[in-house]
Amino acid sequence: MIRPLFRTRPEAMLKADASPVTIADRAAEQAMRAVLHARCPDCGIAGEEFGIDRPDAPWRWVLDPIDGTRAFLTGRPIFATLIALLHHDEPVLGVIDQPVTGERWLGVAGEATQFHGPFGGLPATRPCPALAAAELSATSPEMLGPHRPAWDRLAAQVRRVSWGGDAYAYGLLALGQIDLIAEADLKPWDWAALVPVIQGAGGRITDWSGAPLRADGDGRVLAVGDPALLPAAVAALAGG
Amino acid sequence: MIRPLFRTRPEAMLKADASPVTIADRAAEQAMRAVLHARCPDCGIAGEEFGIDRPDAPWRWVLDPIDGTRAFLTGRPIFATLIALLHHDEPVLGVIDQPVTGERWLGVAGEATQFHGPFGGLPATRPCPALAAAELSATSPEMLGPHRPAWDRLAAQVRRVSWGGDAYAYGLLALGQIDLIAEADLKPWDWAALVPVIQGAGGRITDWSGAPLRADGDGRVLAVGDPALLPAAVAALAGG
């Protein structure tokens, strides 16, 4: 549903509801809902485009068909389809899928993360106990909004910064390519699938205070490949 | 030479001369030099790692084995190998090659740009006569340095901004996925190969005043998919 619409060349100025990303988003969410409805009829399903089915079900799927709409719209093959399964609000399964490159990360609570794709990569974070050695990433300066000064404090202590990537960057953290991601303005469907993937690869994903992510949190997310990096990152963000 | 070193997992803290990007950079430049030396013995060759051979030759190859070292180092498959052929300082042939995905752009002065790759895309820029409709891109805020205020004036007038991409983003402009790129701190080997690719796809690439790029210029580069966009972009950058 997504791949045929990638790199189609729409007019520069289109109404939002006619853009290829919107068409792909809706078609992909409907396709996933149809599969889940048939195979898991008792599960809840929450998606950005078509709302929530059975919100009180103990098992709920959370879908984000295209995470990284700007990457999709500009032809960069680093957006992702995100699929999470929650058990009483806790993410127990997460998929990061790149439908154009064919890369896929699968995380299951308590198990080692799996990764398959044509470009190589092993699903294990790398040791990086000091901020001074860390590769930091964030999708865009704009998403940081009022949290930019705190983020800049963290960035001032790391080795290097790179931009772009959305959920795909968390996948790269799970491959030991990035050490640290600090972002703001994420919705639960943006991060739920990332939790089992990162934990199963040896990393940690929390809010900016180091506490577990919550659906009613403020949208700030901090991920580290090496858990030893977490206290220093939290301190830098807090101004410590 | 490059592909086997992509997504290898080095220690977080390595000396610069032992990093996989440095090893790949040198090996790829040597491989290209060997081919060009054998096939074009009278041509000059300039590369970042191994200097200039025959600098006074009328035909000179300019090589940048890995443009986008941060993308390479963080496992993002959107770095590029750049190959340009200059005739008396004028770029007459340019290649943007992504060795991991297998995408390749080929531009030849006076001819239509060619593009091949597994993810689709057609080598023609798209119409976008107004800044208000334009998709603007730049590799990173950091590269803009003292030119950030001028860039922000431009960004304030466009539809949307996306970050990351290096030379690959210019390839996406040549596919009609991005309308406008404004960057600073580029070296001649960063932009020489882009000139024939973008011109052959219907776009323009200039300095920030709209004048042709020169090897002794200040490193600021402006690319537009629709030539009609150039005066407004130049005016916005100049504060007009």
Interface residues (C-beta under 8 A of the other chain):
Chain A: F6 R7 R9 E11 A12 M13 R70 A71 L73 T74 G75 R76 P77 I78 V100 T101 F119 G120 G121 L122 A124 R126 P127 C128 A130 A132 A133 A134 E135 S137 T139 S140 P141 E142 R159 R160 V161 S162 W163 G164 G165 Y168 A169 L172 L175 G176 Q177 I178 D179
Chain B: F6 R7 T8 R9 E11 A12 M13 R70 A71 L73 T74 G75 R76 P77 I78 V100 T101 F119 G120 G121 L122 A124 R126 P127 C128 A130 A132 A133 A134 E135 S137 T139 S140 P141 E142 R159 R160 V161 S162 W163 G164 G165 Y168 A169 L172 L175 G176 Q177 I178 D179
